Amino acid sequence: MAMNVGPGDGGAEKPLSDINTTPLVDVMLVLLIIFLIAIPVVVQTVDVQLPDVVFEPTETKPENVSLSIRPTPGQTGANATCEVYWNQTPVNAEQLVERAVDKLETEIARQGGPEAPGLELPEVHIRGDVNTPYRCIGGAIYQMQRAGFARVGFISEPPAGSALRAR
């Protein structure tokens, strides 16, 4: 093994303290090439065409149900309880199902019964607070579907400056 020495002060030779980086760069380039080749082989995906997301204004109809869901004030995290509001009236799970069944029956009767031509069932529009646990939103969806509502949508606020699609 050889040691590199260079001229020192006063003619005495001292070892050089510079690190030879050429082998380090070589190793890094080899690793880069390996990763560039290996990553496409490792990542296996199913080809799925995702929908284009464009904010569309919601058409509010009087027969639609508006639910607002938020965590109970002062509670955070996975153990937080939630509050569900039918329009602006707080409801629990049983009241939610009762009101939903009554609303659906009333709307079907108003349109001429379940066999009426052109029957248009109301929709559920959910406004969920960003901090609401998923189980609260999922529970409200489940209760509304259990009552017979087939269409459930989420109301959101588009970011400032985003484009709206005209119909």
Protein Blocks (a to p, Z undefined) as FASTA:
>chain_A
ZZdddddehhiacddfbdcfklmmmmmmmmmmmmmmmmmmmmccdddddddddddddddd
fkbccddddddehiacjkbccdddehjaccdfklmmmmmmmmmmmmmmmnopjklghiac
ddddddddfklcfklmmmmmmmmmmnopabdcddddddehiacddZZ
